[in-house]
Amino acid sequence: MMNMLPLATVVWKFLRNLLVFLELFTEVSTFNSSAFTSCPKACICTADLLSCARQELHQVPVLLPPTATTLDLSHNAITHLNDHWLATLPRLHTLRISHNRINDLSRQVFHSAVSLVHLDMSSNRLHAVKKHYFENLVNLEELLLYHNKIIEVDGNAFVKLISLQKVYLSWNYITQFPFRAIQGFKHSHLRTLDLSTNNLSSIPVEEIAALPVYIKNGLYLHNNPVKCECSLHQMLQEWKNRGFSSAQDFTEQHTCKAYSDVPQSIVNTFKYKYFENCSTSLKELSIPKIPCKVGQSLVIHCNTSFHDDNTTIYRWISPKHELFMYPEHSDKTHKVLKNGSLTITNADRFHSGVYVCIAISERQKINATYEVNITVQYPKLVDSFNTGITTLLGCVVSLLLVLVYLYLTPCRCSKCFKKPAGPPQDCSAQSSILSTTPPATDGPNRKMGTNKHVVFLEPIKEAQNGKVRLAVSEDFPDAKSPKLLQLKLDSQSISSVFSDRPIMSYEAEELSKADG
């Protein structure tokens, strides 16, 4: 009996421990399931969106749903971010934590956020951009750091961000920026670098000149207290002439200090008269130009110094900042071939502009750019005609006009074109007016003086209006031979000249009566 008692005690202790273990396991399971399904009280959760904005939070909620791809913690009072705090969000794509009070970041803050693409930390209290801040965000494309208190940017702060496309650092206190750090192979995707409204007192023109053209187009430097220098003016003027957005879109905001020790001496960089005395004139753009007519197709070759190999990647940037690459990112008009050439099908006027080719050699770890200016115009109408054909056409038209003038003159009597075969017809009187000989006699009884020639006595005057009267030689007794035919006008209309009644002289009428 005494032996049974210790055995029962042991069994009871075992069962009690088993019950405690099961209870703890149940609590842990319940906790884990609630962690995956619950939503923080101060937040709003949807399928993949977690919004905790404007909740006066002083720290990040502990339990965050792992299905979130977008996390919004903006407009709060958060001052610190814990290490690995994003480890429970493996799908996180966008993080908005702007308008808070964060002044520093530890080395492991973004250690687990490998899939993060968009990071907005604007309107915080960061004083610098250190090397370790974002080095783990290898897939980051957009970084918003404007409106902080940043004074300096480490030269290696963006070295490992190989996918970076846009960096916004405006409205800070930056005095210098490491431009050389973005010249290399690693930043072939960078399109926007906003350094406007800072404390840049000078701009290294030579370092910026070595940057690829696709970075210059999106390099914003306006609203900085830089000193007025000819090199700066020439660089910005060249950017403006080439249509770079960084200079063309902010023409009025590009200013400089005429006197470095006088803060109020701010002038417009493009309008300052001092730059007219710069000894060095602007260099003409040495960009090759390729003309093209509307509707045509052309092929543009990427003429870089790289040897054509299988490791070279080609990207083309259009005048509208569109990206085209092989074999993807093409449209109905633009297509990149395997050898790096760009084809433009059915060109139009809006395709005109500077195209930039970026050749990236993965083997040599370097890149190179090539620019070409495409001008698409409508074909001229003059070019479609040949000079010889034009001359022949002019001769044919002239000949037709001459024939129309000769043979298609208006005539009221269609019989005038026919030679009378018998006695004089109705039109004989009209024809006799224009002849110097009398009409032929139509019978032996007709007597007509052979020396009675019809001549014009007086010319027709426009001021007179009357009937034409013919005169013969008897009207001039002193005349020895027939003179000119004279037209005498009376009060009747001159249209009677072309009347249907034949016109004869007075003596011709008397002879006709005598014969009768």
Number of C-alpha atoms within 10 A of each C-alpha: 5 6 7 8 10 11 11 11 11 11 12 12 12 12 12 12 12 12 12 12 12 12 12 12 12 12 12 12 12 11 13 12 11 13 16 14 13 14 17 16 9 14 16 13 19 11 9 14 17 23 19 24 20 15 14 15 18 13 14 17 15 10 14 23 22 18 19 21 19 19 21 19 26 24 20 20 19 20 16 17 17 13 15 14 18 19 17 18 19 16 18 23 19 20 20 20 23 25 22 22 19 20 15 17 18 13 16 17 20 23 18 18 25 18 17 23 19 21 20 19 22 23 22 24 19 21 18 19 21 19 16 17 19 24 19 19 24 19 18 25 19 20 19 19 25 23 22 24 18 23 17 17 19 16 16 16 17 24 19 18 20 18 18 25 18 19 20 19 25 24 21 23 20 23 17 17 16 15 14 12 15 19 18 14 17 19 21 23 17 21 20 20 20 22 24 23 21 24 18 20 16 16 19 13 14 11 12 18 11 12 16 22 20 20 21 20 21 18 22 23 23 24 20 22 22 23 21 23 17 18 18 20 22 20 17 22 19 17 18 19 11 15 16 20 16 24 27 17 13 14 18 15 18 25 24 27 21 21 14 15 9 9 11 10 14 18 18 16 27 19 14 15 11 12 18 11 9 14 8 11 11 13 9 7 9 8 11 11 13 13 11 19 17 15 14 12 14 16 14 16 16 23 15 15 11 15 9 12 10 11 12 21 18 25 22 27 17 16 18 12 13 11 17 20 22 18 11 10 14 14 10 8 13 21 22 24 15 14 15 23 19 24 17 18 15 15 21 19 15 11 20 19 18 20 20 22 29 24 23 20 20 13 10 11 11 16 23 18 19 19 20 19 16 20 19 20 17 11 12 9 7 8 8 8 10 9 11 9 10 10 10 11 11 11 12 10 10 12 11 11 11 11 11 11 11 9 8 9 8 8 9 7 11 9 12 15 8 7 7 12 7 7 12 15 14 16 18 17 20 18 13 16 20 12 14 15 14 16 15 10 12 10 8 6 10 13 13 15 10 8 13 17 19 23 21 19 16 13 11 16 10 6 5 13 15 16 17 23 18 19 23 22 19 13 8 12 7 8 10 8 11 16 16 16 22 18 18 18 19 13 10 11 13 16 11 14 17 17 13 14 13 16 18 15 12 12 15 15 10 11 14 13 9 8 9 8
